[in-house]
Amino acid sequence: MSKRLKKQTGASDPVRKLAEGLSALSNQILAHANRGLPRVDFMREVSKMLLDFSGCDAVELRLNRGDKCYCFEAMRSRERLFRFEIIPCAKDKNGNVIPCGQGDSDIEKLCRSIFLGNFDCPLPLFTINRTFWTGDLEKSGIFRLESTRRSNIHSFRFGVEYRSLALFPLIIYGQSTGLLLLKSRQRNYFTQSEIEFYERLDQILVVALAHRSAQVALRERIKELTCLYGIARIVAQTDISLDKILRSITELLPPAWLYPEITSARIVLDGHEYSTRQFQENPQKQRADVIVSGEVRGVVEVSYAEEKPELD
């Protein structure tokens, strides 16, 4: 439980209050996962929940998806409350994506080591679940990391922006899929019992991420199949002109995309254009050639009216 939450509740039994608070937070996260929000929206909400509950100065979530690494961070700052970016990612010896930057900063080295499990578990800075935590980064900068050939002592220089840091690997089916970082400018911000409870929350977060992905995939697949079924019904009609077929198909396309409210579409065939109302050609678009008997006869194009994250 955050120091702020303890003060607000005046808890005589902080462990019990922490358990109750984390239970409520877990339910909130799972409820948001069930809504099937786009990934950026979901991670923004979850990051803010974690920031408010923990009382930390910053909460960062890193996820590897396919060949990309996504970084989400909620901060207590008047200038910028939420940051999202696709960061250049490193890869392990097998070519798997690591949700850490390619830079040589000590925090990135630490993140890579924890993600890959390259450290001596018995050290006080680590739990048996591979969580790294410390109440004073200035005094926690020297510990042993494992390499493929030998163990070596590494000295880290983290700087002084944050004093307390907790770094949790996100693991599903035995595979690391991301990292959760809790950061505070106060010394000795975390306790052992808090870290243990956050490790339980860590597993809830992994489940929520998987559930959200499944919900979104199912919803989008239903939208795609509905679109295809609609097209099949249109072309099955025998008393309909080609012009009407193409106009009707164009109207079916926007509802099949992730953000239908800002989606427009058009079909161009043999120089004739069929488009949705107020079609806008923008940089964020998808298009495919219409090919008949090996000849390009036109194009199908879908466009967003507003800029959205590339992962969407």
For each residue, the residues with C-beta under 8 A, 3 or more apart:
1: 5 6 9 11 14 17 18 21 194
2: 5 6 53 54 55 56
3: 6 7 55 186 189
4: 7 8 55
5: 1 2 8 9 17 21 53 55
6: 1 2 3 9 10 11 14 17
7: 3 4 10
8: 4 5
9: 1 5 6 17
10: 6 7
11: 1 6 14 16 17
12:
13: 16 17
14: 1 6 11 17 18 193
15: 18 19 193
16: 11 13 19 20
17: 1 5 6 9 11 13 14 20 21
18: 1 14 15 21 22 193 194 197
19: 15 16 22 23 197
20: 16 17 23 24
21: 1 5 17 18 24 25 53
22: 18 19 25 26 53 197 198 200 201
23: 19 20 26 27
24: 20 21 27 28
25: 21 22 28 29 49 50 53 201
26: 22 23 29 30 201 204
27: 23 24 30 31
28: 24 25 31 32 49
29: 25 26 32 33 46 49 204 205 208
30: 26 27 33 34 204 207 208 211
31: 27 28 34 35
32: 28 29 35 37 42 45 46 208 212
33: 29 30 36 42 207 208 209 211 212 215
34: 30 31 211 212 215
35: 31 32 42 215
36: 33 212 215 216 218 219
37: 32 41 42 45 212 216
38: 41 42 216 258 259 312
39: 42 43 70 212 216 309 311 312
40: 43 44 72 84 309 311 312
41: 37 38 44 45
42: 32 33 35 37 38 39 45 46 212
43: 39 40 46 47 61 63 70 72 84
44: 40 41 47 48 72 74 82 84
45: 32 37 41 42 48 49
46: 29 32 42 43 49 50 61 205 208
47: 43 44 50 51 59 60 61 72 73 74 82
48: 44 45 51 52 74 81 82
49: 25 28 29 45 46 52 53
50: 25 46 47 53 54 56 59 74 180 182
51: 47 48 54 56 58 59 74 75 76
52: 48 49 55
53: 2 5 21 22 25 49 50
54: 2 50 51 59 182 198
55: 2 3 4 5 52 184
56: 2 50 51 59 76 182 183 184 189
57: 75 76 162 183 184 185
58: 51 73 74 75 76 162 181 183
59: 47 50 51 54 56 73 74 180 181 182 183
60: 47 71 72 73 179 180 181 183
61: 43 46 47 71 72 73 178 179 180 181
62: 69 70 71 72 87 99 100 111 178 179 180 181
63: 43 69 70 72 99 170 177 178 209
64: 68 69 70 89 97 98 99 177 178
65: 68 69 70 311
66: 97
67: 89 97
68: 64 65 86 89 97 311
69: 62 63 64 65 86 87 88 89 97 98 99 100
70: 39 43 62 63 64 65 84 85 86 87 99 311
71: 60 61 62 83 84 85 86 87 99
72: 40 43 44 47 60 61 62 63 82 83 84
73: 47 58 59 60 61 82 83 84
74: 44 47 48 50 51 58 59 81 82
75: 51 57 58 80 81 82 83
76: 51 56 57 58
77: 80 81
78:
79:
80: 75 77 83
81: 48 74 75 77
82: 44 47 48 72 73 74 75
83: 71 72 73 75 80
84: 40 43 44 70 71 72 73 309
85: 70 71
86: 68 69 70 71 310 311
87: 62 69 70 71 101
88: 69 101 102
89: 64 67 68 69 97 98 99 100 101 102
90: 97 98 100 101 102 112
91: 95 96 97 98
92: 95 96 98 116
93:
94:
95: 91 92
96: 91 92
97: 64 66 67 68 69 89 90 91
98: 64 69 89 90 91 92 112 115 116
99: 62 63 64 69 70 71 89 111 115 177 178 179
100: 62 69 89 90 108 111 112 115 179
101: 87 88 89 90 105 108
102: 88 89 90 108
103: 108
104: 108 109
105: 101 108 109
106: 109 110 141 156 157 158
107: 110 111 158
108: 100 101 102 103 104 105 111 112
109: 104 105 106 112 113 154 156
110: 106 107 113 114 132 156 167
111: 62 99 100 107 108 114 115 167 179 181
112: 90 98 100 108 109 115 116 118
113: 109 110 116 117 118 119 145
114: 110 111 117 118 119 130 132 167 169 179
115: 98 99 100 111 112 169 176 179
116: 92 98 112 113 176
117: 113 114 130 176
118: 112 113 114 145 146 147
119: 113 114 123 126 132 143 144 145 146
120: 123 126 143 144 145 146 151
121: 126 128 130
122: 126
123: 119 120 126 143 144
124:
125: 132 133 134 140 143
126: 119 120 121 122 123 130 131 132
127: 130 131 133 195 196 199
128: 121
129: 168 199
130: 114 117 121 126 127 169 171
131: 126 127 166 167 168 169 195 198 199 202
132: 110 114 119 125 126 165 166 167
133: 125 127 164 165 166 167 190 195
134: 125 137 139 140 164 165
135: 163 164 187 188 189 190
136: 139 140 163 164 187 188
137: 134 140 141 158 159 160 162 163 164 165
138: 141 158 160 163
139: 134 136
140: 125 134 136 137 143 156
141: 106 137 138 155 156 157 158
142: 153 154 155 156
143: 119 120 123 125 140 153 154 156
144: 119 120 123 151 152 153 154
145: 113 118 119 120 151 152 153 154
146: 118 119 120 151
147: 118 150 151 152
148:
149:
150: 147
151: 120 144 145 146 147
152: 144 145 147
153: 142 143 144 145
154: 109 142 143 144 145
155: 141 142
156: 106 109 110 140 141 142 143
157: 106 141
158: 106 107 137 138 141 162 165
159: 137
160: 137 138 163
161: 185
162: 57 58 137 158 165 183 184 185
163: 135 136 137 138 160 184 185 186 187 189
164: 133 134 135 136 137 183 184 185 186 187 188 189 190
165: 132 133 134 137 158 162 181 182 183 184
166: 131 132 133 181 182 190 195 198
167: 110 111 114 131 132 133 179 180 181 182
168: 129 131 179 180 181 182 198 199 202
169: 114 115 130 131 176 178 179
170: 63 176 177 178 179 180 202 205 206 209
171: 130 174 175 176 177 206
172: 175 177 206 210
173:
174: 171
175: 171 172
176: 115 116 117 169 170 171
177: 63 64 99 170 171 172 206 209
178: 61 62 63 64 99 169 170 209
179: 60 61 62 99 100 111 114 115 167 168 169 170
180: 50 59 60 61 62 167 168 170 202 205
181: 58 59 60 61 62 111 165 166 167 168
182: 50 54 56 59 165 166 167 168 190 198
183: 56 57 58 59 60 162 164 165
184: 55 56 57 162 163 164 165 189 190
185: 57 161 162 163 164
186: 3 163 164 189
187: 135 136 163 164
188: 135 136 164
189: 3 56 135 163 164 184 186
190: 133 135 164 166 182 184 194 195
191: 194 195
192: 195 196
193: 14 15 18 196 197
194: 1 18 190 191 197 198
195: 127 131 133 166 190 191 192 198 199
196: 127 192 193 199 200
197: 18 19 22 193 194 200 201
198: 22 54 131 166 168 182 194 195 201 202
199: 127 129 131 168 195 196 202 203
200: 22 196 197 203 204
201: 22 25 26 197 198 204 205
202: 131 168 170 180 198 199 205 206
203: 199 200 206 207
204: 26 29 30 200 201 207 208
205: 29 46 170 180 201 202 208 209
206: 170 171 172 177 202 203 209 210
207: 30 33 203 204 210 211
208: 29 30 32 33 46 204 205 211 212
209: 33 63 170 177 178 205 206 212 213
210: 172 206 207 213 214
211: 30 33 34 207 208 214 215
212: 32 33 34 36 37 39 42 208 209 215 216
213: 209 210 216 217
214: 210 211 217 218
215: 33 34 35 36 211 212 218 219
216: 36 37 38 39 212 213 219 220
217: 213 214 220 221
218: 36 214 215 221 222
219: 36 215 216 222 223
220: 216 217 223 224 258
221: 217 218 224 225
222: 218 219 225 226
223: 219 220 226 227 255 256 257
224: 220 221 227 228 256
225: 221 222 228 229
226: 222 223 229 230 255 256
227: 223 224 230 231 252 253 255 256
228: 224 225 231 232
229: 225 226 232 233
230: 226 227 233 234 252
231: 227 228 234 235 249 252
232: 228 229 235 236
233: 229 230 236 237
234: 230 231 237 240 245 248 249 252
235: 231 232 245
236: 232 233
237: 233 234 240
238:
239:
240: 234 237 244 245
241: 244 245
242: 245 246
243: 246 247 272 274
244: 240 241 247 248
245: 234 235 240 241 242 248 249
246: 242 243 249 250 267 269 272 274
247: 243 244 250 251 274
248: 234 244 245 251 252
249: 231 234 245 246 252 253 267 274
250: 246 247 253 265 266 267 274 275 276
251: 247 248 254 276
252: 227 230 231 234 248 249 255 256
253: 227 249 250 256 257 263 265 276 300 302
254: 251 257 260 263 264 265 276 302
255: 223 226 227 252 260
256: 223 224 226 227 252 253 260
257: 223 253 254 260 263 302 304
258: 38 220 308 312
259: 38 262 263 304 306 308 312
260: 254 255 256 257 263
261:
262: 259 304 305 306 308
263: 253 254 257 259 260 302 303 304 305
264: 254 275 276 277 278 279 280 302 303 305
265: 250 253 254 275 276 279 300 301 302 303
266: 250 273 274 275 276 279 300 301
267: 246 249 250 273 274 275 290 298 299 300 301
268: 271 272 273 274 290 298 299 301
269: 246 272 274 290 297 298
270: 297 298
271: 268
272: 243 246 268 269
273: 266 267 268
274: 243 246 247 249 250 266 267 268 269
275: 250 264 265 266 267 279
276: 250 251 253 254 264 265 266 279
277: 264
278: 264
279: 264 265 266 275 276 303
280: 264 303 305
281: 285 301 303
282: 285 303 304 305 307
283: 307
284: 303 304 307 308
285: 281 282 301 302 303 304
286: 301 302
287: 299 300 301 302
288: 299 300
289: 296 298 299
290: 267 268 269 296 297 298 299 300
291: 294 295 296 297
292: 295 297
293:
294: 291
295: 291 292
296: 289 290 291
297: 269 270 290 291 292
298: 267 268 269 270 289 290
299: 267 268 287 288 289 290
300: 253 265 266 267 287 288 290
301: 265 266 267 268 281 285 286 287
302: 253 254 257 263 264 265 285 286 287
303: 263 264 265 279 280 281 282 284 285
304: 257 259 262 263 282 284 285 307 308
305: 262 263 264 280 282
306: 259 262
307: 282 283 284 304
308: 258 259 262 284 304 312
309: 39 40 84 312
310: 86
311: 39 40 65 68 70 86
312: 38 39 40 258 259 308 309
